[in-house]
Amino acid sequence: MIHGGKKKTGRGAIPGTDPRNGEVWRTPEGDSVSCLEKIKVLNQNLEEIYQMCQDALEDAVLMGCDETQFRQIINELVKRLENPYHKK
């Protein structure tokens, strides 16, 4: 699959990178996720999020926005994500 003109390598949107920084996907109990299809979907999701954020950063900088402010806004957006499956 191609994203932004870059061929996906299975390790990240940019050849030679890993969106998880080499981390293993873990269950809430700390066990490693072993289903290859689940791992594939999780990694693809991260690759897409990375590329979308990269594109948005580039747009913001090209339009004269402050890079630091953009990064802060993205971090705040992530902090506001809600788990709809959280047990209350």
Residue pairs with C-beta under 8 A, 6 or more apart in sequence:
1 7
1 8
2 8
3 13
3 47
3 48
3 51
4 13
4 51
4 54
4 55
6 13
6 14
6 15
7 15
8 47
9 15
9 16
10 43
11 17
11 18
12 18
12 19
12 47
12 50
13 19
13 47
13 48
13 50
13 51
13 54
19 43
19 46
19 47
19 49
19 50
20 43
20 46
24 32
24 33
25 32
25 33
25 38
25 39
25 42
26 32
26 33
27 33
33 39
33 42
53 74
56 70
56 74
57 67
57 70
57 71
57 74
60 67
60 70
61 67
61 70
